[in-house]
């Protein structure tokens, strides 16, 4: 089993209403956005990016496309 670390991020509750997202959806999208950016700046591989994002490699490739990042 992989060793994990849990992080706590405090954000204003009204942020989620402004973004029209529930906190869980916001967290999921934030993980994907971070992984895509780190892949784009060559800090992580596609496989590691997919792992960070919590996606399969195929789903991560689709996320790269959605963000306009070349695989």
MOWO-V13482 format. One record per run of one state. SS is the DSSP state (H for helix, E for strand, C for the rest). FROM is the first residue (numbers start at 1). LEN is the number of residues. Records with the same first field share a line. If there is no record, write none. Layout:
# MOWO-V13482
SS->FROM-LEN ; FROM-LEN
This chain:
# MOWO-V13482
C->1-12 ; 20-3 ; 41-5 ; 54-3 ; 67-5
H->13-7 ; 23-18 ; 46-8 ; 57-10
